[in-house]
Amino acid sequence: MSVEIVSILVLVAVFVLGTTLSINMGVLAFVAAFAVGALAAVAPLVTWLVLVVPGWL
């Protein structure tokens, strides 16, 4: 799944959680932005580890 689709799904989840629970939507969005950014930064490394490193062993 691409990062764009994941970020849209996270945005929908933030909206649903923010409207149904009594949690500040800004705080949820801040945490979600950090999580999606971390996922986007780590995804190429994980892909490289899974596809390239076993060939070296």
Secondary structure, DSSP 8 states (H G I E B T S, - for coil): --HHHHHHHHHHHHHHHHHHSSS-HHHHHHHHHHHHHHHHHHHHHHHHHHHTHHHH-
